[in-house]
Amino acid sequence: MNTIRKLTRQEVQADLDSLAKNYKTKDVDGLIRRYVKEGADVSDLRGHILTEQQFHRIYYYVSLKQLKNPGQRLRFITDNMFFSDWWHTDQLIKFVSDVDFDTAFACAEKCVYDEDTFIRRWGYVMFISKLCRSGENLPRIISLLHDDDEYYVQMAEAWLIAELAIFFPEDIYDYLKNDCTLKYSITGKAVQKILDSYRISDEYKEKFKALRPTLKTV
């Protein structure tokens, strides 16, 4: 019977110290692959990841890669929302792309009104994946959008709007033109992201660009 190797914070730090002096993300990812292969338990890092950032990626990646069920992965993230910047939220998107939409939406409804900036951001960026590609779910995703004063949340909303415009350009155009009440600090960023996209036609880019004067008056 195999014994699960429970790693201490000190052991993980020693492994990090054994890497190159100026180690890079790829070096950490090599360590993560080793831990996953060993079936290592990195739960001891949980209490350290906000104060010692070097453990953040290891704690999430090792734990999530060992969970095969998408719903379990989302539950793990929900139980461990120790985010401290935009990078730590965005890097988790791929782990929830196969979650049942209703489950993801129920989580997002709570997140987008949380007191923490990066939990609110997570409520939007989790849909920058296959979760946003069904027209049936488009109205529900749009219903999550609301004004927020924090830059990183505004950027997440803008990113989500631009992502939706790739798959539903006419619907998003109509939304911004007729129904959107978001402040321009969000919609202006969304239009710019749409204009920067390689996956939206020039014809639609011109239509979205022409909305700018109207959006500024909201």
PyMOL CGO cylinders between C-alpha atoms (Angstrom):
from pymol import cmd
from pymol.cgo import CYLINDER

trace = [
    CYLINDER, 0.00, 0.00, 0.00, 1.44, 3.35, -1.10, 0.3, 1, 1, 1, 1, 1, 1,
    CYLINDER, 1.44, 3.35, -1.10, 1.93, 6.01, 1.56, 0.3, 1, 1, 1, 1, 1, 1,
    CYLINDER, 1.93, 6.01, 1.56, 1.06, 9.57, 0.57, 0.3, 1, 1, 1, 1, 1, 1,
    CYLINDER, 1.06, 9.57, 0.57, 4.04, 11.83, 0.97, 0.3, 1, 1, 1, 1, 1, 1,
    CYLINDER, 4.04, 11.83, 0.97, 2.93, 14.85, 2.98, 0.3, 1, 1, 1, 1, 1, 1,
    CYLINDER, 2.93, 14.85, 2.98, 5.34, 17.67, 2.27, 0.3, 1, 1, 1, 1, 1, 1,
    CYLINDER, 5.34, 17.67, 2.27, 6.15, 20.29, 4.88, 0.3, 1, 1, 1, 1, 1, 1,
    CYLINDER, 6.15, 20.29, 4.88, 6.71, 23.93, 4.09, 0.3, 1, 1, 1, 1, 1, 1,
    CYLINDER, 6.71, 23.93, 4.09, 10.40, 23.43, 4.91, 0.3, 1, 1, 1, 1, 1, 1,
    CYLINDER, 10.40, 23.43, 4.91, 10.74, 20.51, 2.47, 0.3, 1, 1, 1, 1, 1, 1,
    CYLINDER, 10.74, 20.51, 2.47, 9.15, 22.48, -0.37, 0.3, 1, 1, 1, 1, 1, 1,
    CYLINDER, 9.15, 22.48, -0.37, 11.37, 25.46, 0.37, 0.3, 1, 1, 1, 1, 1, 1,
    CYLINDER, 11.37, 25.46, 0.37, 14.42, 23.18, 0.30, 0.3, 1, 1, 1, 1, 1, 1,
    CYLINDER, 14.42, 23.18, 0.30, 13.34, 21.89, -3.13, 0.3, 1, 1, 1, 1, 1, 1,
    CYLINDER, 13.34, 21.89, -3.13, 12.93, 25.48, -4.36, 0.3, 1, 1, 1, 1, 1, 1,
    CYLINDER, 12.93, 25.48, -4.36, 16.36, 26.36, -2.99, 0.3, 1, 1, 1, 1, 1, 1,
    CYLINDER, 16.36, 26.36, -2.99, 17.84, 23.47, -4.96, 0.3, 1, 1, 1, 1, 1, 1,
    CYLINDER, 17.84, 23.47, -4.96, 16.70, 25.04, -8.24, 0.3, 1, 1, 1, 1, 1, 1,
    CYLINDER, 16.70, 25.04, -8.24, 18.79, 27.54, -10.18, 0.3, 1, 1, 1, 1, 1, 1,
    CYLINDER, 18.79, 27.54, -10.18, 19.53, 30.76, -8.31, 0.3, 1, 1, 1, 1, 1, 1,
    CYLINDER, 19.53, 30.76, -8.31, 17.19, 32.81, -10.49, 0.3, 1, 1, 1, 1, 1, 1,
    CYLINDER, 17.19, 32.81, -10.49, 14.70, 30.05, -11.16, 0.3, 1, 1, 1, 1, 1, 1,
    CYLINDER, 14.70, 30.05, -11.16, 11.80, 30.67, -13.53, 0.3, 1, 1, 1, 1, 1, 1,
    CYLINDER, 11.80, 30.67, -13.53, 8.21, 29.50, -13.72, 0.3, 1, 1, 1, 1, 1, 1,
    CYLINDER, 8.21, 29.50, -13.72, 9.22, 26.54, -15.91, 0.3, 1, 1, 1, 1, 1, 1,
    CYLINDER, 9.22, 26.54, -15.91, 11.55, 25.36, -13.16, 0.3, 1, 1, 1, 1, 1, 1,
    CYLINDER, 11.55, 25.36, -13.16, 8.75, 25.51, -10.60, 0.3, 1, 1, 1, 1, 1, 1,
    CYLINDER, 8.75, 25.51, -10.60, 6.49, 23.67, -13.04, 0.3, 1, 1, 1, 1, 1, 1,
    CYLINDER, 6.49, 23.67, -13.04, 9.05, 20.88, -13.22, 0.3, 1, 1, 1, 1, 1, 1,
    CYLINDER, 9.05, 20.88, -13.22, 8.87, 20.60, -9.45, 0.3, 1, 1, 1, 1, 1, 1,
    CYLINDER, 8.87, 20.60, -9.45, 5.07, 20.60, -9.64, 0.3, 1, 1, 1, 1, 1, 1,
    CYLINDER, 5.07, 20.60, -9.64, 5.11, 17.74, -12.16, 0.3, 1, 1, 1, 1, 1, 1,
    CYLINDER, 5.11, 17.74, -12.16, 7.29, 15.73, -9.83, 0.3, 1, 1, 1, 1, 1, 1,
    CYLINDER, 7.29, 15.73, -9.83, 5.00, 16.32, -6.86, 0.3, 1, 1, 1, 1, 1, 1,
    CYLINDER, 5.00, 16.32, -6.86, 1.93, 15.39, -8.90, 0.3, 1, 1, 1, 1, 1, 1,
    CYLINDER, 1.93, 15.39, -8.90, 3.58, 12.20, -10.14, 0.3, 1, 1, 1, 1, 1, 1,
    CYLINDER, 3.58, 12.20, -10.14, 4.46, 11.29, -6.56, 0.3, 1, 1, 1, 1, 1, 1,
    CYLINDER, 4.46, 11.29, -6.56, 0.92, 12.04, -5.41, 0.3, 1, 1, 1, 1, 1, 1,
    CYLINDER, 0.92, 12.04, -5.41, 2.37, 14.44, -2.84, 0.3, 1, 1, 1, 1, 1, 1,
    CYLINDER, 2.37, 14.44, -2.84, 0.17, 16.22, -0.32, 0.3, 1, 1, 1, 1, 1, 1,
    CYLINDER, 0.17, 16.22, -0.32, 1.01, 19.95, -0.24, 0.3, 1, 1, 1, 1, 1, 1,
    CYLINDER, 1.01, 19.95, -0.24, -1.75, 20.98, 2.18, 0.3, 1, 1, 1, 1, 1, 1,
    CYLINDER, -1.75, 20.98, 2.18, 0.87, 22.22, 4.66, 0.3, 1, 1, 1, 1, 1, 1,
    CYLINDER, 0.87, 22.22, 4.66, 1.46, 25.18, 2.32, 0.3, 1, 1, 1, 1, 1, 1,
    CYLINDER, 1.46, 25.18, 2.32, -2.09, 26.46, 2.76, 0.3, 1, 1, 1, 1, 1, 1,
    CYLINDER, -2.09, 26.46, 2.76, -1.28, 28.73, 5.66, 0.3, 1, 1, 1, 1, 1, 1,
    CYLINDER, -1.28, 28.73, 5.66, 1.76, 30.23, 3.95, 0.3, 1, 1, 1, 1, 1, 1,
    CYLINDER, 1.76, 30.23, 3.95, 0.73, 31.11, 0.40, 0.3, 1, 1, 1, 1, 1, 1,
    CYLINDER, 0.73, 31.11, 0.40, -0.34, 34.70, 1.05, 0.3, 1, 1, 1, 1, 1, 1,
    CYLINDER, -0.34, 34.70, 1.05, 2.78, 35.65, 2.96, 0.3, 1, 1, 1, 1, 1, 1,
    CYLINDER, 2.78, 35.65, 2.96, 5.23, 33.52, 0.98, 0.3, 1, 1, 1, 1, 1, 1,
    CYLINDER, 5.23, 33.52, 0.98, 4.29, 33.88, -2.67, 0.3, 1, 1, 1, 1, 1, 1,
    CYLINDER, 4.29, 33.88, -2.67, 6.72, 31.22, -3.86, 0.3, 1, 1, 1, 1, 1, 1,
    CYLINDER, 6.72, 31.22, -3.86, 4.30, 28.57, -2.58, 0.3, 1, 1, 1, 1, 1, 1,
    CYLINDER, 4.30, 28.57, -2.58, 1.15, 29.90, -4.24, 0.3, 1, 1, 1, 1, 1, 1,
    CYLINDER, 1.15, 29.90, -4.24, 1.51, 28.24, -7.65, 0.3, 1, 1, 1, 1, 1, 1,
    CYLINDER, 1.51, 28.24, -7.65, 2.74, 24.99, -6.12, 0.3, 1, 1, 1, 1, 1, 1,
    CYLINDER, 2.74, 24.99, -6.12, -0.16, 24.74, -3.68, 0.3, 1, 1, 1, 1, 1, 1,
    CYLINDER, -0.16, 24.74, -3.68, -2.85, 25.30, -6.31, 0.3, 1, 1, 1, 1, 1, 1,
    CYLINDER, -2.85, 25.30, -6.31, -1.32, 23.42, -9.23, 0.3, 1, 1, 1, 1, 1, 1,
    CYLINDER, -1.32, 23.42, -9.23, -0.31, 20.30, -7.33, 0.3, 1, 1, 1, 1, 1, 1,
    CYLINDER, -0.31, 20.30, -7.33, -3.66, 20.09, -5.56, 0.3, 1, 1, 1, 1, 1, 1,
    CYLINDER, -3.66, 20.09, -5.56, -5.77, 20.81, -8.66, 0.3, 1, 1, 1, 1, 1, 1,
    CYLINDER, -5.77, 20.81, -8.66, -3.83, 18.54, -11.02, 0.3, 1, 1, 1, 1, 1, 1,
    CYLINDER, -3.83, 18.54, -11.02, -4.53, 15.63, -8.69, 0.3, 1, 1, 1, 1, 1, 1,
    CYLINDER, -4.53, 15.63, -8.69, -8.28, 16.27, -8.83, 0.3, 1, 1, 1, 1, 1, 1,
    CYLINDER, -8.28, 16.27, -8.83, -9.75, 14.78, -11.99, 0.3, 1, 1, 1, 1, 1, 1,
    CYLINDER, -9.75, 14.78, -11.99, -13.35, 15.93, -11.50, 0.3, 1, 1, 1, 1, 1, 1,
    CYLINDER, -13.35, 15.93, -11.50, -14.01, 19.53, -12.68, 0.3, 1, 1, 1, 1, 1, 1,
    CYLINDER, -14.01, 19.53, -12.68, -16.60, 20.07, -9.95, 0.3, 1, 1, 1, 1, 1, 1,
    CYLINDER, -16.60, 20.07, -9.95, -14.09, 19.02, -7.30, 0.3, 1, 1, 1, 1, 1, 1,
    CYLINDER, -14.09, 19.02, -7.30, -11.59, 21.46, -8.75, 0.3, 1, 1, 1, 1, 1, 1,
    CYLINDER, -11.59, 21.46, -8.75, -14.06, 24.34, -8.51, 0.3, 1, 1, 1, 1, 1, 1,
    CYLINDER, -14.06, 24.34, -8.51, -14.91, 23.36, -4.94, 0.3, 1, 1, 1, 1, 1, 1,
    CYLINDER, -14.91, 23.36, -4.94, -11.22, 23.34, -4.08, 0.3, 1, 1, 1, 1, 1, 1,
    CYLINDER, -11.22, 23.34, -4.08, -10.77, 26.83, -5.51, 0.3, 1, 1, 1, 1, 1, 1,
    CYLINDER, -10.77, 26.83, -5.51, -13.90, 28.05, -3.72, 0.3, 1, 1, 1, 1, 1, 1,
    CYLINDER, -13.90, 28.05, -3.72, -12.56, 26.71, -0.43, 0.3, 1, 1, 1, 1, 1, 1,
    CYLINDER, -12.56, 26.71, -0.43, -9.12, 28.22, -1.07, 0.3, 1, 1, 1, 1, 1, 1,
    CYLINDER, -9.12, 28.22, -1.07, -9.70, 31.71, -2.38, 0.3, 1, 1, 1, 1, 1, 1,
    CYLINDER, -9.70, 31.71, -2.38, -6.39, 33.02, -1.14, 0.3, 1, 1, 1, 1, 1, 1,
    CYLINDER, -6.39, 33.02, -1.14, -5.85, 35.30, -4.11, 0.3, 1, 1, 1, 1, 1, 1,
    CYLINDER, -5.85, 35.30, -4.11, -3.49, 38.24, -3.90, 0.3, 1, 1, 1, 1, 1, 1,
    CYLINDER, -3.49, 38.24, -3.90, -3.29, 39.56, -7.46, 0.3, 1, 1, 1, 1, 1, 1,
    CYLINDER, -3.29, 39.56, -7.46, -4.72, 39.15, -10.95, 0.3, 1, 1, 1, 1, 1, 1,
    CYLINDER, -4.72, 39.15, -10.95, -2.16, 36.51, -11.91, 0.3, 1, 1, 1, 1, 1, 1,
    CYLINDER, -2.16, 36.51, -11.91, -3.25, 34.12, -9.22, 0.3, 1, 1, 1, 1, 1, 1,
    CYLINDER, -3.25, 34.12, -9.22, -6.87, 34.25, -10.34, 0.3, 1, 1, 1, 1, 1, 1,
    CYLINDER, -6.87, 34.25, -10.34, -6.23, 34.09, -14.07, 0.3, 1, 1, 1, 1, 1, 1,
    CYLINDER, -6.23, 34.09, -14.07, -3.91, 31.09, -13.88, 0.3, 1, 1, 1, 1, 1, 1,
    CYLINDER, -3.91, 31.09, -13.88, -6.77, 28.96, -12.51, 0.3, 1, 1, 1, 1, 1, 1,
    CYLINDER, -6.77, 28.96, -12.51, -9.15, 29.46, -15.44, 0.3, 1, 1, 1, 1, 1, 1,
    CYLINDER, -9.15, 29.46, -15.44, -8.09, 26.27, -17.23, 0.3, 1, 1, 1, 1, 1, 1,
    CYLINDER, -8.09, 26.27, -17.23, -8.97, 24.14, -14.21, 0.3, 1, 1, 1, 1, 1, 1,
    CYLINDER, -8.97, 24.14, -14.21, -12.68, 25.02, -14.35, 0.3, 1, 1, 1, 1, 1, 1,
    CYLINDER, -12.68, 25.02, -14.35, -13.34, 25.15, -18.10, 0.3, 1, 1, 1, 1, 1, 1,
    CYLINDER, -13.34, 25.15, -18.10, -15.17, 21.80, -18.00, 0.3, 1, 1, 1, 1, 1, 1,
    CYLINDER, -15.17, 21.80, -18.00, -17.32, 22.56, -14.97, 0.3, 1, 1, 1, 1, 1, 1,
    CYLINDER, -17.32, 22.56, -14.97, -21.07, 22.29, -15.37, 0.3, 1, 1, 1, 1, 1, 1,
    CYLINDER, -21.07, 22.29, -15.37, -22.32, 25.79, -16.29, 0.3, 1, 1, 1, 1, 1, 1,
    CYLINDER, -22.32, 25.79, -16.29, -24.99, 25.96, -13.58, 0.3, 1, 1, 1, 1, 1, 1,
    CYLINDER, -24.99, 25.96, -13.58, -22.40, 25.09, -10.94, 0.3, 1, 1, 1, 1, 1, 1,
    CYLINDER, -22.40, 25.09, -10.94, -19.97, 27.71, -12.25, 0.3, 1, 1, 1, 1, 1, 1,
    CYLINDER, -19.97, 27.71, -12.25, -22.67, 30.35, -12.47, 0.3, 1, 1, 1, 1, 1, 1,
    CYLINDER, -22.67, 30.35, -12.47, -23.85, 29.76, -8.91, 0.3, 1, 1, 1, 1, 1, 1,
    CYLINDER, -23.85, 29.76, -8.91, -20.26, 30.27, -7.75, 0.3, 1, 1, 1, 1, 1, 1,
    CYLINDER, -20.26, 30.27, -7.75, -19.79, 33.38, -9.88, 0.3, 1, 1, 1, 1, 1, 1,
    CYLINDER, -19.79, 33.38, -9.88, -22.99, 35.00, -8.58, 0.3, 1, 1, 1, 1, 1, 1,
    CYLINDER, -22.99, 35.00, -8.58, -21.45, 35.04, -5.11, 0.3, 1, 1, 1, 1, 1, 1,
    CYLINDER, -21.45, 35.04, -5.11, -17.95, 35.96, -6.20, 0.3, 1, 1, 1, 1, 1, 1,
    CYLINDER, -17.95, 35.96, -6.20, -18.81, 39.10, -8.19, 0.3, 1, 1, 1, 1, 1, 1,
    CYLINDER, -18.81, 39.10, -8.19, -20.22, 40.74, -5.03, 0.3, 1, 1, 1, 1, 1, 1,
    CYLINDER, -20.22, 40.74, -5.03, -17.46, 39.65, -2.66, 0.3, 1, 1, 1, 1, 1, 1,
    CYLINDER, -17.46, 39.65, -2.66, -15.52, 42.25, -0.67, 0.3, 1, 1, 1, 1, 1, 1,
    CYLINDER, -15.52, 42.25, -0.67, -12.19, 41.02, -2.05, 0.3, 1, 1, 1, 1, 1, 1,
    CYLINDER, -12.19, 41.02, -2.05, -11.09, 42.53, -5.36, 0.3, 1, 1, 1, 1, 1, 1,
    CYLINDER, -11.09, 42.53, -5.36, -9.56, 39.37, -6.77, 0.3, 1, 1, 1, 1, 1, 1,
    CYLINDER, -9.56, 39.37, -6.77, -12.42, 37.12, -5.76, 0.3, 1, 1, 1, 1, 1, 1,
    CYLINDER, -12.42, 37.12, -5.76, -14.71, 39.47, -7.70, 0.3, 1, 1, 1, 1, 1, 1,
    CYLINDER, -14.71, 39.47, -7.70, -12.30, 39.25, -10.62, 0.3, 1, 1, 1, 1, 1, 1,
    CYLINDER, -12.30, 39.25, -10.62, -12.42, 35.46, -10.42, 0.3, 1, 1, 1, 1, 1, 1,
    CYLINDER, -12.42, 35.46, -10.42, -16.20, 35.58, -10.74, 0.3, 1, 1, 1, 1, 1, 1,
    CYLINDER, -16.20, 35.58, -10.74, -15.73, 36.99, -14.25, 0.3, 1, 1, 1, 1, 1, 1,
    CYLINDER, -15.73, 36.99, -14.25, -12.53, 35.45, -15.55, 0.3, 1, 1, 1, 1, 1, 1,
    CYLINDER, -12.53, 35.45, -15.55, -13.67, 31.88, -14.87, 0.3, 1, 1, 1, 1, 1, 1,
    CYLINDER, -13.67, 31.88, -14.87, -15.87, 32.33, -17.95, 0.3, 1, 1, 1, 1, 1, 1,
    CYLINDER, -15.87, 32.33, -17.95, -12.92, 33.15, -20.23, 0.3, 1, 1, 1, 1, 1, 1,
    CYLINDER, -12.92, 33.15, -20.23, -13.09, 29.55, -21.37, 0.3, 1, 1, 1, 1, 1, 1,
    CYLINDER, -13.09, 29.55, -21.37, -15.48, 27.07, -22.95, 0.3, 1, 1, 1, 1, 1, 1,
    CYLINDER, -15.48, 27.07, -22.95, -17.99, 28.17, -20.32, 0.3, 1, 1, 1, 1, 1, 1,
    CYLINDER, -17.99, 28.17, -20.32, -18.87, 31.27, -22.34, 0.3, 1, 1, 1, 1, 1, 1,
    CYLINDER, -18.87, 31.27, -22.34, -19.42, 29.67, -25.72, 0.3, 1, 1, 1, 1, 1, 1,
    CYLINDER, -19.42, 29.67, -25.72, -23.06, 28.63, -25.47, 0.3, 1, 1, 1, 1, 1, 1,
    CYLINDER, -23.06, 28.63, -25.47, -25.58, 31.17, -26.73, 0.3, 1, 1, 1, 1, 1, 1,
    CYLINDER, -25.58, 31.17, -26.73, -28.13, 29.68, -24.36, 0.3, 1, 1, 1, 1, 1, 1,
    CYLINDER, -28.13, 29.68, -24.36, -26.07, 30.88, -21.39, 0.3, 1, 1, 1, 1, 1, 1,
    CYLINDER, -26.07, 30.88, -21.39, -25.18, 34.30, -22.78, 0.3, 1, 1, 1, 1, 1, 1,
    CYLINDER, -25.18, 34.30, -22.78, -27.97, 36.25, -20.97, 0.3, 1, 1, 1, 1, 1, 1,
    CYLINDER, -27.97, 36.25, -20.97, -26.98, 34.76, -17.63, 0.3, 1, 1, 1, 1, 1, 1,
    CYLINDER, -26.98, 34.76, -17.63, -23.33, 35.69, -18.09, 0.3, 1, 1, 1, 1, 1, 1,
    CYLINDER, -23.33, 35.69, -18.09, -24.28, 39.23, -19.08, 0.3, 1, 1, 1, 1, 1, 1,
    CYLINDER, -24.28, 39.23, -19.08, -26.43, 39.47, -15.94, 0.3, 1, 1, 1, 1, 1, 1,
    CYLINDER, -26.43, 39.47, -15.94, -23.27, 39.15, -13.83, 0.3, 1, 1, 1, 1, 1, 1,
    CYLINDER, -23.27, 39.15, -13.83, -21.85, 42.41, -15.19, 0.3, 1, 1, 1, 1, 1, 1,
    CYLINDER, -21.85, 42.41, -15.19, -22.20, 45.44, -12.97, 0.3, 1, 1, 1, 1, 1, 1,
    CYLINDER, -22.20, 45.44, -12.97, -20.22, 48.57, -12.11, 0.3, 1, 1, 1, 1, 1, 1,
    CYLINDER, -20.22, 48.57, -12.11, -17.12, 48.14, -10.01, 0.3, 1, 1, 1, 1, 1, 1,
    CYLINDER, -17.12, 48.14, -10.01, -14.57, 50.77, -9.01, 0.3, 1, 1, 1, 1, 1, 1,
    CYLINDER, -14.57, 50.77, -9.01, -11.57, 48.44, -8.84, 0.3, 1, 1, 1, 1, 1, 1,
    CYLINDER, -11.57, 48.44, -8.84, -9.30, 48.47, -11.88, 0.3, 1, 1, 1, 1, 1, 1,
    CYLINDER, -9.30, 48.47, -11.88, -8.59, 44.73, -11.91, 0.3, 1, 1, 1, 1, 1, 1,
    CYLINDER, -8.59, 44.73, -11.91, -12.30, 43.92, -11.75, 0.3, 1, 1, 1, 1, 1, 1,
    CYLINDER, -12.30, 43.92, -11.75, -13.08, 46.42, -14.50, 0.3, 1, 1, 1, 1, 1, 1,
    CYLINDER, -13.08, 46.42, -14.50, -10.42, 44.80, -16.67, 0.3, 1, 1, 1, 1, 1, 1,
    CYLINDER, -10.42, 44.80, -16.67, -11.92, 41.36, -16.01, 0.3, 1, 1, 1, 1, 1, 1,
    CYLINDER, -11.92, 41.36, -16.01, -15.37, 42.54, -17.07, 0.3, 1, 1, 1, 1, 1, 1,
    CYLINDER, -15.37, 42.54, -17.07, -13.92, 44.18, -20.17, 0.3, 1, 1, 1, 1, 1, 1,
    CYLINDER, -13.92, 44.18, -20.17, -12.02, 41.00, -21.01, 0.3, 1, 1, 1, 1, 1, 1,
    CYLINDER, -12.02, 41.00, -21.01, -15.18, 38.92, -20.60, 0.3, 1, 1, 1, 1, 1, 1,
    CYLINDER, -15.18, 38.92, -20.60, -17.22, 41.26, -22.82, 0.3, 1, 1, 1, 1, 1, 1,
    CYLINDER, -17.22, 41.26, -22.82, -14.53, 41.10, -25.51, 0.3, 1, 1, 1, 1, 1, 1,
    CYLINDER, -14.53, 41.10, -25.51, -14.37, 37.30, -25.24, 0.3, 1, 1, 1, 1, 1, 1,
    CYLINDER, -14.37, 37.30, -25.24, -18.14, 37.05, -25.65, 0.3, 1, 1, 1, 1, 1, 1,
    CYLINDER, -18.14, 37.05, -25.65, -17.92, 39.33, -28.68, 0.3, 1, 1, 1, 1, 1, 1,
    CYLINDER, -17.92, 39.33, -28.68, -15.74, 36.74, -30.43, 0.3, 1, 1, 1, 1, 1, 1,
    CYLINDER, -15.74, 36.74, -30.43, -18.56, 34.18, -30.37, 0.3, 1, 1, 1, 1, 1, 1,
    CYLINDER, -18.56, 34.18, -30.37, -21.62, 36.44, -30.29, 0.3, 1, 1, 1, 1, 1, 1,
    CYLINDER, -21.62, 36.44, -30.29, -20.60, 39.73, -31.94, 0.3, 1, 1, 1, 1, 1, 1,
    CYLINDER, -20.60, 39.73, -31.94, -24.12, 40.83, -32.86, 0.3, 1, 1, 1, 1, 1, 1,
    CYLINDER, -24.12, 40.83, -32.86, -25.55, 40.03, -29.43, 0.3, 1, 1, 1, 1, 1, 1,
    CYLINDER, -25.55, 40.03, -29.43, -22.76, 41.90, -27.64, 0.3, 1, 1, 1, 1, 1, 1,
    CYLINDER, -22.76, 41.90, -27.64, -23.05, 44.81, -30.04, 0.3, 1, 1, 1, 1, 1, 1,
    CYLINDER, -23.05, 44.81, -30.04, -26.78, 45.04, -29.32, 0.3, 1, 1, 1, 1, 1, 1,
    CYLINDER, -26.78, 45.04, -29.32, -26.12, 44.76, -25.58, 0.3, 1, 1, 1, 1, 1, 1,
    CYLINDER, -26.12, 44.76, -25.58, -23.60, 47.60, -25.56, 0.3, 1, 1, 1, 1, 1, 1,
    CYLINDER, -23.60, 47.60, -25.56, -25.73, 49.76, -27.83, 0.3, 1, 1, 1, 1, 1, 1,
    CYLINDER, -25.73, 49.76, -27.83, -29.15, 49.27, -26.25, 0.3, 1, 1, 1, 1, 1, 1,
    CYLINDER, -29.15, 49.27, -26.25, -29.04, 47.65, -22.81, 0.3, 1, 1, 1, 1, 1, 1,
    CYLINDER, -29.04, 47.65, -22.81, -25.67, 48.28, -21.17, 0.3, 1, 1, 1, 1, 1, 1,
    CYLINDER, -25.67, 48.28, -21.17, -25.57, 50.59, -18.15, 0.3, 1, 1, 1, 1, 1, 1,
    CYLINDER, -25.57, 50.59, -18.15, -21.93, 49.99, -17.24, 0.3, 1, 1, 1, 1, 1, 1,
    CYLINDER, -21.93, 49.99, -17.24, -19.64, 52.97, -16.78, 0.3, 1, 1, 1, 1, 1, 1,
    CYLINDER, -19.64, 52.97, -16.78, -17.23, 53.83, -19.57, 0.3, 1, 1, 1, 1, 1, 1,
    CYLINDER, -17.23, 53.83, -19.57, -14.25, 52.79, -17.50, 0.3, 1, 1, 1, 1, 1, 1,
    CYLINDER, -14.25, 52.79, -17.50, -15.48, 49.23, -18.20, 0.3, 1, 1, 1, 1, 1, 1,
    CYLINDER, -15.48, 49.23, -18.20, -17.07, 49.49, -21.65, 0.3, 1, 1, 1, 1, 1, 1,
    CYLINDER, -17.07, 49.49, -21.65, -14.26, 51.64, -23.05, 0.3, 1, 1, 1, 1, 1, 1,
    CYLINDER, -14.26, 51.64, -23.05, -11.76, 48.97, -22.03, 0.3, 1, 1, 1, 1, 1, 1,
    CYLINDER, -11.76, 48.97, -22.03, -14.02, 46.30, -23.57, 0.3, 1, 1, 1, 1, 1, 1,
    CYLINDER, -14.02, 46.30, -23.57, -14.16, 48.10, -26.90, 0.3, 1, 1, 1, 1, 1, 1,
    CYLINDER, -14.16, 48.10, -26.90, -10.39, 48.50, -26.91, 0.3, 1, 1, 1, 1, 1, 1,
    CYLINDER, -10.39, 48.50, -26.91, -9.94, 44.78, -26.25, 0.3, 1, 1, 1, 1, 1, 1,
    CYLINDER, -9.94, 44.78, -26.25, -12.36, 44.04, -29.10, 0.3, 1, 1, 1, 1, 1, 1,
    CYLINDER, -12.36, 44.04, -29.10, -10.34, 46.29, -31.42, 0.3, 1, 1, 1, 1, 1, 1,
    CYLINDER, -10.34, 46.29, -31.42, -7.14, 44.51, -30.36, 0.3, 1, 1, 1, 1, 1, 1,
    CYLINDER, -7.14, 44.51, -30.36, -8.58, 41.04, -30.98, 0.3, 1, 1, 1, 1, 1, 1,
    CYLINDER, -8.58, 41.04, -30.98, -7.43, 38.94, -33.93, 0.3, 1, 1, 1, 1, 1, 1,
    CYLINDER, -7.43, 38.94, -33.93, -10.63, 36.89, -33.74, 0.3, 1, 1, 1, 1, 1, 1,
    CYLINDER, -10.63, 36.89, -33.74, -13.16, 39.62, -34.48, 0.3, 1, 1, 1, 1, 1, 1,
    CYLINDER, -13.16, 39.62, -34.48, -13.78, 40.85, -38.03, 0.3, 1, 1, 1, 1, 1, 1,
    CYLINDER, -13.78, 40.85, -38.03, -12.83, 44.35, -39.15, 0.3, 1, 1, 1, 1, 1, 1,
    CYLINDER, -12.83, 44.35, -39.15, -16.49, 44.98, -39.97, 0.3, 1, 1, 1, 1, 1, 1,
    CYLINDER, -16.49, 44.98, -39.97, -17.54, 44.39, -36.38, 0.3, 1, 1, 1, 1, 1, 1,
    CYLINDER, -17.54, 44.39, -36.38, -14.56, 46.29, -35.02, 0.3, 1, 1, 1, 1, 1, 1,
    CYLINDER, -14.56, 46.29, -35.02, -15.77, 49.36, -36.87, 0.3, 1, 1, 1, 1, 1, 1,
    CYLINDER, -15.77, 49.36, -36.87, -19.27, 48.90, -35.45, 0.3, 1, 1, 1, 1, 1, 1,
    CYLINDER, -19.27, 48.90, -35.45, -17.98, 48.58, -31.89, 0.3, 1, 1, 1, 1, 1, 1,
    CYLINDER, -17.98, 48.58, -31.89, -15.62, 51.53, -32.35, 0.3, 1, 1, 1, 1, 1, 1,
    CYLINDER, -15.62, 51.53, -32.35, -18.55, 53.69, -33.45, 0.3, 1, 1, 1, 1, 1, 1,
    CYLINDER, -18.55, 53.69, -33.45, -20.27, 53.00, -30.12, 0.3, 1, 1, 1, 1, 1, 1,
    CYLINDER, -20.27, 53.00, -30.12, -17.67, 54.88, -28.11, 0.3, 1, 1, 1, 1, 1, 1,
    CYLINDER, -17.67, 54.88, -28.11, -19.40, 58.31, -28.12, 0.3, 1, 1, 1, 1, 1, 1,
    CYLINDER, -19.40, 58.31, -28.12, -22.67, 56.74, -26.94, 0.3, 1, 1, 1, 1, 1, 1,
    CYLINDER, -22.67, 56.74, -26.94, -21.00, 54.63, -24.26, 0.3, 1, 1, 1, 1, 1, 1,
    CYLINDER, -21.00, 54.63, -24.26, -19.26, 57.70, -22.84, 0.3, 1, 1, 1, 1, 1, 1,
    CYLINDER, -19.26, 57.70, -22.84, -22.64, 59.24, -22.04, 0.3, 1, 1, 1, 1, 1, 1,
    CYLINDER, -22.64, 59.24, -22.04, -23.86, 56.35, -19.88, 0.3, 1, 1, 1, 1, 1, 1,
]
cmd.load_cgo(trace, "trace")
